[in-house]
Each structure stands twice: as C-alpha cells, then as structure tokens.
C-alpha cells in the first residue's frame, strides 16, 4: 500500500469514529441538557470536517513535480494542516462564546438545567475512543512523515482531553446538585481554552512551513556535520533549509581546493547529496554549490 492510500485509510478510520461520536454526543448533550457535552460534540464535528480537508488535500499533495511545481505539491499537505488549525480555532471560539453566555445567565440569577447521566457516559466513551484513535493516528503520522495526519492525531488527543474536562464538569454538576450546575458551562469554557492552545500551535507550525521557515537549529547543525565529514570539503556556508510537505529542501555552498578537478568536485557533491538523503529521506531536495578555497 503506497503512502497516499495509507493516509486515506488512517483518515477514514478517524472519520468513522468521529461520525459515531458526534452523533452520540449531540444526542446526549441535548437530551442530557449539557452545554459541555454539546461543546464536545462541536469539537467532534470539527474533527470530521478536518478529516474531509485531509482527504481532499492529500490527493493533491501526492502529485509529482510538474512544470508549474518544480518542488512537487507537498505544501498542499501543510496547507491542510493550516486549515485544520483554523477549523479548530473557530470551533473553540464558538464553545467559549456559548459557555460565556451560559455563565452570564447563571450570574444573573437564572437557574441552569442539571446535566443527565447520558451526558456523562458520552464523555467517558469519547475519552476511550479518542485516545485509541490518537495513538493509532499519531503513530501512522510519524511513520508516514505526514504533517496533516500528525495534526489530525492531535485533533483526536485534544478531543479526548476536552471530553475529560466535560466529564469533570458534568460529573461535578450531577454529584453536587442544582447549586453547582454552573460547573457544566465552566467545563465547556475550559475545553474551549484548551482547543485554542492546540489550534495556535498547529497554525504556528504550518504557517512557518508555508512561509519557508528554516528547519530547527539542531537539524541544521546535523546537516553541517554531515557535510563537514566529506573528505576534501570545508567551510559549509550559505545554508538554506525548508520543508516541502513531508520532504526537506537543502541548499549549501562548500569550499574545495582550487586545483580539484571538475569530476572530483562533482563526485564530492554527489556523496554529500547521498549522505543527506540517507539521513533525511530519499525525496530530500539537495543542492551543493562548490567554490575554490580562499587563498
């Protein structure tokens, strides 16, 4: 099974879980009078929407390079990660607004309905299912080196954590009685804040890749070490790095003895390219420019 089909499989498994959960959560939230569970259902709905985004964009990102995309279409996968972050942020904002409105009503003296047991059971089921989906998806995301799948895995984890918050709020409201029904909207707002944090992290990472942000400093040091280990090569400089989807792009200048033949210089550059591809993957884009050593 090729990479694209594996990504489709992982995403479809997550989609099936999301559809089942969001249906159960909405029913439990409405019948159980729980704003925290409805907020959790909205989160699951956003998960399902992001699954659709991944399915749409991974097909495009798998296309090989062509005349209009010399580096391939990998950044479409990063764009999918960015859209996932936006969807998560939008869902979190809605949850915060709804929870704030409920809290304002309670502060104004209006009693809030106590959540029912079905809402608590929905939260417990969601925690178990979402944790299983997280571990499955994140392991596949790392195996496939897919930023979109990894982002989707964290969507599953954030949903599991939001269900923990919902369970605590719903359980507290049920156990402590009508005076503490405010715990339900408070729990929904805590869920919203958690989602905002996760969304901002996804947006920062994907925005950095979309704007050609450099690779981490430790990765660049590793690149320099690999280049410096090549016999006859010195002073790696003008290093430029970036990520293109699940691949890396590396450009660097190196110095060699001015009397080195063109064939020897070419062979040295080829050896560097091969070693970098062995370390960072065969699809890595490597450009090595050789210069004569300074007198």
Secondary structure, DSSP 8 states (H G I E B T S, - for coil): --HHHHHHHHHHHHHHHHHHHHHHHHHHHHHTT-HHHHHHHHHHHHHHHHHHHHHHHHHHHTS--BTTBTT-STHHHHHHHHHHHHHHHHHHHHHHHHHHHHHHHHHTT-------HHHHHHHHHHHHHHHHHHHHHHHHHHHHT-HHHHHHHHHHHHHHHHHHHHHHHHHHHHHH-GGGTHHHHHHHHHHHHHHHHHHHHHHHHHHHHHTT----HHHHHHHHHHHHTSTT-EEEEEEEEEEETTEEEEEEEEEE-TT--HHHHHHHHHHHHHHHHHHH-TT-EEEEEEEE---
